[in-house]
Amino acid sequence: MNDRTALVTGANKGIGKQIARLLAAEGLTVYVGSRDAGRGQQAVEEIGAGARPLVLDVRDPDGIVRAVAQVERLDVLVNNAGVSESLALPAETDIEEFRRTYETNVFGVVAVTNAFLPALRRSPRPRIVNISSGTASLTWSTNPNPQFTPGSGGAAAYRSSKAALNALTVLYAQTLAEDGFKVNALAPGLRATDLNPRAAAAGGDPAEAAQGAVRLALLPDDGPTGGFFSWDGTPVPW
Ligand SMILES: NC(=O)c1ccc[n+]([C@@H]2O[C@H](COP(=O)([O-])OP(=O)(O)OC[C@H]3O[C@@H](n4cnc5c(N)ncnc54)[C@H](OP(=O)(O)O)[C@@H]3O)[C@@H](O)[C@H]2O)c1
């Protein structure tokens, strides 16, 4: 199985770049998805052996078609590309922020997943990992817990987009199970990246989160599907 291939969307920086780096270290050929060719090439050079550039803006239907044409077979798809704009409450969030956020975090995942399904079906062990967020857990959002308190309805566009992604994870997992797919969602935890300046203060290492994504990307045949997991493998309540 050392001819395995993976695609990580939004892999030119942050958590995605660390996922690509770890998958390449596992011996996979990794397509480093980046909407900007230069930033993608830079990441490919930093990752080194096994990394390949793939220009891919998940909001661009024509670009997705061009990317699919460059990938014959795919064993692993990591839907990592994501955006987060504000911490606004739902009543204070402009509808356009919801649209922009869903365009990348939800519709982009559907577009990329559906487009790469034929390539994934050529794999004996297809795996899809959707990078979600613990902030999307409706259980955690409605129950007292160390991370989120009831009534903290901030980042409404982002959190609801990831809740939609969680729903899609279950639906894809159910409908692709007969074909040997494993489809799971990851809550990476707070990580110091450009997306999350607040986490920079906490210092969460993106590489630690990437380990959780790699575990789900390389699940054995008896591994779970349709699940939501923390970076350390602990199940996260929907
Ligand atoms: N950091 C955290 O604490 C945290 C917590 C929970 C979940 N997450 C999730 O983890 C994932 C990675 O985020 P991150 O923290 O690593 O953030 P990041 O450093 O900002 O990386 C986001 C990546 O997504 C790419 N991207 C954005 N829009 C795109 C598009 N339309 N097409 C293709 N790529 C696009 C970005 O590309 P550009 O460089 O071109 O902008 C970048 O490569 C996201 O799904 C995020 O929601 C992060």
The ligand as an ORCA input file, in Angstrom:
! r2SCAN-3c Opt
* xyz 0 1
  N      -7.425     26.567     14.275
  C      -8.376     26.107     15.072
  O      -8.389     26.352     16.286
  C      -9.490     25.261     14.490
  C     -10.438     24.732     15.388
  C     -11.449     23.960     14.883
  C     -11.511     23.686     13.531
  N     -10.584     24.217     12.662
  C     -10.704     23.904     11.245
  O      -9.463     23.443     10.740
  C      -9.404     23.684      9.339
  C      -8.065     24.344      9.014
  O      -8.051     25.622      9.616
  P      -6.722     26.314     10.185
  O      -6.963     26.618     11.611
  O      -5.541     25.537      9.783
  O      -6.798     27.714      9.399
  P      -5.837     28.442      8.353
  O      -4.429     28.393      8.806
  O      -6.485     29.762      8.099
  O      -5.954     27.515      7.058
  C      -7.134     27.484      6.300
  C      -6.787     26.902      4.951
  O      -7.987     26.840      4.162
  C      -7.699     27.448      2.930
  N      -8.879     27.933      2.257
  C      -9.764     28.881      2.659
  N     -10.707     29.057      1.723
  C     -10.409     28.211      0.712
  C     -10.995     27.925     -0.546
  N     -12.092     28.569     -0.975
  N     -10.439     26.970     -1.327
  C      -9.329     26.319     -0.920
  N      -8.705     26.572      0.234
  C      -9.249     27.504      1.045
  C      -6.703     28.547      3.235
  O      -6.061     28.982      2.057
  P      -5.456     30.491      1.901
  O      -4.094     30.472      2.511
  O      -5.447     30.675      0.423
  O      -6.394     31.425      2.613
  C      -5.791     27.784      4.189
  O      -4.901     26.978      3.463
  C     -10.614     24.563      9.002
  O     -11.628     23.769      8.414
  C     -11.048     25.070     10.357
  O     -12.419     25.391     10.390
  C      -9.569     25.013     13.123
*
